[in-house]
Amino acid sequence: MKNVRNLVTALVLSCSAVAAIAGDVTVSEPWVRGTVAAQKATGAFMGLTAAKPMRLVGASSPAAPAVEVHEMSMENDVMKMRPVAGIDLPAGQMVALKPGGYHIMLMGLTAPLHAGASVPLTLSFEAADGTREEVQIEAPVRELAAPAMKMKHGAH
Ligand SMILES: [Cu+2]
């Protein structure tokens, strides 16, 4: 009996380490791309799974004065990104925010972000009936691995 309880405790602990579950949305494996000196913007990425139809409508962070929900796409061989009003989350289906697609853009960074640090983020979700829900997460910083892509920022 005791062994079973220990196993359950271990499972609960290991789950809470990778996912923040609050209310109707589960955030899995959040991370932020590290930056180099003088770089003012970067992206935050994660998986979002909603228990019922929800919409990611915004985010904020103490690490950046401006935070927007962005979509990246290829236009004439150039990666472009633009702000979107929100990202729809169908019930029970993981939506990935990842490089090259949807991401959360942190702009106006006051200091470089290095691996080992983590960035607090508050995510705002809206349900079909208009009720809002906020989820707080800590996104670890991953070192900038690849050289910066050729990018154009449309709206900012
Ligand atoms: Cu962006």
Boltz pocket constraint, residues with backbone or C-beta under 6 A from the ligand:
constraints:
  - pocket:
      binder: B
      contacts: [[A, 43], [A, 70], [A, 71], [A, 81], [A, 82], [A, 103], [A, 104], [A, 105]]
      max_distance: 6.0
